Amino acid sequence: ASLSGNTLTVSGTPTSQASGTYNYSIVIDDSKMGDETNAYAQPTVSRTIIGIINVEAPASLVLSSNQNTLNQSVCNNTDIDPVVFQLGGNATSVNVTGLPSGITSTLDGGLNTITLRGSPSVSVATSTTYIYNISNTDGSPTRTVTGSITVNAEPNIILSYGQPNTVVNSRSVGS
């Protein structure tokens, strides 16, 4: 703490492990410090200032499902493996962008998790990658995680030789 005129300033930067509630008290009086020529003078007036500093843990957004779930490749209308993120510190809500249709995000306030699940229901002629972002909307600092869901095109069978609707007969030899 420092005193400048009539202003008392309490300052500093808490460490990441310092989350919690801290009570403090500062005693201010009119005593005079002694020096080489003047003796210390006892205070005639004294005042105690009491305060509380609340230090919140920094926000976090961490993948808690398997690392392979962050970036997935699936066929259309096929379920992805659920992607689960743990919110920590002072983060309690998120914004999710970039998901393909059919994939949903669900926030569980009790567990403080966000889960992506479902099956993409998009029409793609070629494999298409959807980049998604998840960011906490509260807490500090803002954390963002980026992942991808690649939706593969439906496989096509193309007749390259012969006639459509060809019937092939077979028989066993040696029976």
Phi, psi and chi 1 to 4 in degrees:
 res  aa     phi    psi   chi1   chi2   chi3   chi4
   1 ALA       -  147.9      -      -      -      -
   2 SER  -135.4  148.8   63.2      -      -      -
   3 LEU  -117.2  128.1 -178.7   62.1      -      -
   4 SER  -133.8  108.7  176.1      -      -      -
   5 GLY    63.8 -120.5      -      -      -      -
   6 ASN  -102.5   13.6  -70.8  -28.0      -      -
   7 THR  -111.4  124.3  -57.2      -      -      -
   8 LEU  -103.9  126.0  177.3   69.5      -      -
   9 THR  -117.0  126.5  -57.4      -      -      -
  10 VAL  -106.8  121.6  176.9      -      -      -
  11 SER  -142.4  167.6   63.9      -      -      -
  12 GLY   150.2  173.2      -      -      -      -
  13 THR  -123.1  118.6  -57.5      -      -      -
  14 PRO   -70.6  151.8   22.6  -28.1      -      -
  15 THR   -79.2  165.6   64.4      -      -      -
  16 SER   -64.9  -21.6   61.1      -      -      -
  17 GLN   -90.5    3.4  -64.8   83.7   19.0      -
  18 ALA   -92.5   12.9      -      -      -      -
  19 SER   -61.7  141.1   62.8      -      -      -
  20 GLY   148.6 -172.9      -      -      -      -
  21 THR  -109.5  129.7  -59.4      -      -      -
  22 TYR  -123.2  122.9  -62.6   89.7      -      -
  23 ASN   -92.0  143.6  -60.9  -47.9      -      -
  24 TYR  -140.3  156.5   67.2   88.5      -      -
  25 SER  -140.7  141.5   62.9      -      -      -
  26 ILE  -128.6  128.0  -61.0  172.5      -      -
  27 VAL   -99.7  125.4  177.9      -      -      -
  28 ILE  -116.3  132.1  -60.1  173.6      -      -
  29 ASP  -143.6  176.2   61.0   42.8      -      -
  30 ASP  -101.1   25.2   65.4  -12.8      -      -
  31 SER   -66.5  156.9   62.8      -      -      -
  32 LYS  -113.5  131.4  -55.3  -93.8 -168.7 -133.9
  33 MET   -70.2  141.8  -65.8  -67.4  -67.5      -
  34 GLY   -80.1  152.9      -      -      -      -
  35 ASP  -139.9 -163.5   59.9   23.2      -      -
  36 GLU   -63.9  -28.9  -64.5  171.2    0.2      -
  37 THR  -109.4  -20.7   57.5      -      -      -
  38 ASN  -120.8  140.6  -62.0  -48.5      -      -
  39 ALA   -82.2  158.8      -      -      -      -
  40 TYR   -61.1  136.2  167.1   77.4      -      -
  41 ALA  -109.2  126.5      -      -      -      -
  42 GLN   -60.6  145.5  -69.7  -73.0  -25.0      -
  43 PRO   -69.9  146.4   23.5  -30.4      -      -
  44 THR  -106.2  -22.2   56.8      -      -      -
  45 VAL  -131.1  139.0  177.0      -      -      -
  46 SER  -141.7  139.8  179.4      -      -      -
  47 ARG  -138.2  139.4  168.1  167.3 -101.9  144.8
  48 THR  -110.8  127.8  -59.2      -      -      -
  49 ILE  -105.7  128.4  -62.1  171.6      -      -
  50 ILE  -116.4  138.4  -62.2  171.9      -      -
  51 GLY  -149.2  172.9      -      -      -      -
  52 ILE  -132.2  134.8  -61.9  172.5      -      -
  53 ILE  -117.0  122.4  -62.4  174.3      -      -
  54 ASN  -100.8  121.9  -70.5  -44.7      -      -
  55 VAL  -111.2  117.1  177.9      -      -      -
  56 GLU   -92.9  145.8  -64.7 -179.9  -21.9      -
  57 ALA   -65.7  144.0      -      -      -      -
  58 PRO   -64.8  151.4   18.6  -25.0      -      -
  59 ALA   -63.4  147.1      -      -      -      -
  60 SER  -141.8  152.7   64.3      -      -      -
  61 LEU  -144.0  104.9 -179.2   60.1      -      -
  62 VAL  -126.4  133.6  178.7      -      -      -
  63 LEU   -63.2  122.6  178.6   68.4      -      -
  64 SER  -111.4  -10.4   58.9      -      -      -
  65 SER   -84.9  178.3   56.7      -      -      -
  66 ASN   -55.5  142.4 -174.5  -60.5      -      -
  67 GLN   -55.8  -31.2 -177.8   66.0   35.8      -
  68 ASN   -68.1  -13.9  -65.2  -26.4      -      -
  69 THR   -81.3  -17.5   63.2      -      -      -
  70 LEU   -62.7  -42.2 -174.8   62.3      -      -
  71 ASN  -124.1  113.8  -58.8  -59.1      -      -
  72 GLN  -125.2  157.2  -63.5 -173.7   49.1      -
  73 SER  -131.1  120.8 -178.8      -      -      -
  74 VAL  -139.3  162.9  -64.6      -      -      -
  75 CYS   -81.1  157.7  -71.0      -      -      -
  76 ASN   -56.5  142.8 -162.4   31.2      -      -
  77 ASN    62.9   26.8  -62.3  -48.1      -      -
  78 THR  -119.3  132.5  -57.4      -      -      -
  79 ASP   -61.3  139.5  -76.3  -17.3      -      -
  80 ILE   -82.7  160.3   63.4  167.4      -      -
  81 ASP   -71.6  135.8  -69.0  -31.0      -      -
  82 PRO   -55.7  138.6  -24.4   34.3      -      -
  83 VAL  -109.7  120.6 -172.3      -      -      -
  84 VAL  -120.6  132.3 -177.7      -      -      -
  85 PHE  -120.0  139.9  -64.0   91.4      -      -
  86 GLN   -98.7  126.1 -177.5   70.4   49.8      -
  87 LEU   -90.4  138.3  -68.2  120.0      -      -
  88 GLY  -136.3  177.0      -      -      -      -
  89 GLY    61.9 -131.3      -      -      -      -
  90 ASN   -99.5   19.1   55.9    5.4      -      -
  91 ALA   -91.3  127.8      -      -      -      -
  92 THR  -132.3   -7.9   59.1      -      -      -
  93 SER  -143.3  157.2   62.9      -      -      -
  94 VAL  -137.4  164.3  -63.6      -      -      -
  95 ASN  -120.8  130.4 -176.3   41.5      -      -
  96 VAL  -117.9  128.8 -179.0      -      -      -
  97 THR  -131.4  154.7   60.1      -      -      -
  98 GLY    88.8    7.2      -      -      -      -
  99 LEU   -76.4  143.5  -66.6  174.5      -      -
 100 PRO   -71.6  157.0   24.6  -30.7      -      -
 101 SER   -54.9  138.8  178.4      -      -      -
 102 GLY    98.7  -16.5      -      -      -      -
 103 ILE  -100.7  128.5  -56.6  -64.1      -      -
 104 THR  -116.7  158.4   60.8      -      -      -
 105 SER  -118.5  136.1   61.2      -      -      -
 106 THR  -128.8  124.8  -54.3      -      -      -
 107 LEU   -93.9  126.5  179.5   64.7      -      -
 108 ASP  -107.7  100.8 -176.3  -31.0      -      -
 109 GLY   -64.6  -29.3      -      -      -      -
 110 GLY   -68.5  -42.1      -      -      -      -
 111 LEU   -92.6  -10.9  -64.4  174.9      -      -
 112 ASN    57.4   48.7 -138.9   21.0      -      -
 113 THR  -126.7  157.2   59.0      -      -      -
 114 ILE  -123.3  130.6  179.1   81.6      -      -
 115 THR  -123.2  131.6  -57.3      -      -      -
 116 LEU  -101.5  133.4  -52.5 -179.8      -      -
 117 ARG  -157.6  169.8   65.0  170.1   38.2   98.6
 118 GLY   120.9 -169.6      -      -      -      -
 119 SER  -130.7  131.9   56.0      -      -      -
 120 PRO   -62.8  136.8   16.5  -22.1      -      -
 121 SER  -127.2   74.7   55.3      -      -      -
 122 VAL  -129.0  154.0  -65.8      -      -      -
 123 SER  -100.4  114.3  178.2      -      -      -
 124 VAL  -126.9  136.7  -65.9      -      -      -
 125 ALA   -83.6  -30.6      -      -      -      -
 126 THR  -132.1  165.3   60.1      -      -      -
 127 SER   -55.5  132.1  -67.0      -      -      -
 128 THR  -127.1  131.3  -57.1      -      -      -
 129 THR  -102.3  127.7  -60.3      -      -      -
 130 TYR  -104.6  120.1  -65.3   84.5      -      -
 131 ILE   -92.0  124.1  -55.2  -63.6      -      -
 132 TYR  -113.5  153.1   63.6   85.8      -      -
 133 ASN  -128.0  139.0  -67.6  -63.6      -      -
 134 ILE  -124.8  124.9  -58.7  175.4      -      -
 135 SER  -132.7  141.4  -59.2      -      -      -
 136 ASN   -71.3  140.6   56.8  -60.7      -      -
 137 THR  -100.6   -5.2   56.2      -      -      -
 138 ASP  -136.1  175.2   61.5   -6.3      -      -
 139 GLY    77.7  169.3      -      -      -      -
 140 SER  -144.0  138.5 -179.8      -      -      -
 141 PRO   -80.9  168.7   31.1  -34.7      -      -
 142 THR   -72.5  130.8  -61.1      -      -      -
 143 ARG  -113.0  141.8  -54.7  -71.0 -173.4 -175.2
 144 THR  -132.8  133.6  -59.8      -      -      -
 145 VAL  -118.2  136.8  177.1      -      -      -
 146 THR  -117.8  136.9  -60.2      -      -      -
 147 GLY  -141.7 -176.7      -      -      -      -
 148 SER  -144.3  149.8   66.5      -      -      -
 149 ILE  -128.0  116.2  -62.6  172.2      -      -
 150 THR   -97.6  124.5  -60.7      -      -      -
 151 VAL  -101.5  117.1 -179.8      -      -      -
 152 ASN   -83.8  144.5  -63.4  -46.2      -      -
 153 ALA   -65.9  152.4      -      -      -      -
 154 GLU   -63.0  138.0  -64.0  -72.7  -27.2      -
 155 PRO   -69.3  141.7   21.0  -26.6      -      -
 156 ASN  -118.3  138.9  -69.4  -37.3      -      -
 157 ILE  -102.5  122.9  -61.5  175.2      -      -
 158 ILE  -115.9  126.6  -60.7  172.1      -      -
 159 LEU   -72.9  117.7  178.9   63.2      -      -
 160 SER  -106.7  -11.5   62.0      -      -      -
 161 TYR  -155.8  143.0 -178.4   76.0      -      -
 162 GLY    94.4 -173.8      -      -      -      -
 163 GLN  -103.6  144.6  -59.7  -67.3  -40.6      -
 164 PRO   -61.8  151.1   -0.1    2.8      -      -
 165 ASN    62.5   36.3  -58.4  -40.9      -      -
 166 THR   -78.9  132.3  -59.5      -      -      -
 167 VAL   -99.5  130.9  177.2      -      -      -
 168 VAL  -115.0  125.8  176.8      -      -      -
 169 ASN  -100.9  146.9  -68.5  -42.6      -      -
 170 SER  -139.1  155.9   65.2      -      -      -
 171 ARG  -142.6  156.0   64.1 -177.2  171.6  105.7
 172 SER   -84.4  140.6  -63.2      -      -      -
 173 VAL  -101.7  136.8  176.7      -      -      -
 174 GLY    87.1   20.2      -      -      -      -
 175 SER  -108.7      -  -17.0      -      -      -
